């Protein structure tokens, strides 16, 4: 064994002071740096290097991290969710906003300046939240998710975020929580390939479909809500809406499962199911009164997307050994 | 931004990366150069700091290369990290300005 090999072996022994995950990510790199910094003919680590490595390992082991209680799969899932969910929210909100402004300007004239300013500010933040997250500005990115919840909690209603099923509220809360507890967008970028981004955007576009269809073919009368109209209502617009969106959503779910590492894709789909619970609860309890177009959209499309995603996940999970997964080469987490 | 001042090694690491992406050994030599040889980072300190800065979103991996059969990972400062560094540089500059002003007053008083 030559001097370099002996030195490398001793450095590797010292790296045992570090957590296994840190060694997996940085171990080879640290060995390279330690050997590069060693003097020619050196066979043993210097005392100062030894103490520094022990101190560094202990510091990493003892320093609490925000996401220490989570296993690597959930950390990566929350990291992806911290950028995927804001993206999925931003796309339909941008479409709804654009359409609303277009309609108001072309039909009823410009809206009051104050209303327009508030809506514009809110929707710009919603649309920019994924970009802000990617720039590491988590606190600013959280604003459009936290403010409506506080606002509606205080005033009990809002112009764009209906409280009828609370689905978007839950999505907002999940997005805000993922900003706090996940490693954040930098980690997600390592995990998500271009195809995964396409799948996320596909689901975001799927969320636009009912809104676009309703506005293309406005409902002429309120739909009586008795819990059965979704399945037996024979409302052509609703059926077209559900079918179109479900097809796109299944495509998006398949895309997530195929492009994200195994535990991350399935767990992300499970997380995406959470915002549907209020919708299911409303349907299960029969609701009350009637829904206008917005109510129909919110009551129908979120549960539908989620059902489609979960169905796709369940079908594909049974065949997952056949699925190719191609996260970027820089990804080194579970499922690689 | 940080409520407390950055530790000197952290400040110097971010300063080194502000010049462009660098690998671990490059950061160590650059920090030594920036500090005039006063601060000599060791691997344990460097990677504990990089791990923390990465978790905070202040640095990110730029690219990886295999050189001589060994992994060489380049790090870059993020916009968030640049903001943290700018705030710390401004804090240090303000403190130094106050210290300089008072020292000048002291020198004039004792002259």
Interface residues (C-beta under 8 A of the other chain):
Chain A: X22 X26 X28 X29 X30 X31 X32 X33 X34 X35 X36 X37 X48 X49 X52 X53 X54 X55 X56 X57 X59 X60 X63 X65 X66 X135 X136 X137 X138 X183 X184 X185 X186 X190 X330
Chain B: X23 X24 X25 X28 X42 X43 X44 X45 X46 X47 X48 X50 X51 X52 X54 X55 X57 X58 X60 X61 X64 X70 X71 X72 X73 X78 X79 X80 X81
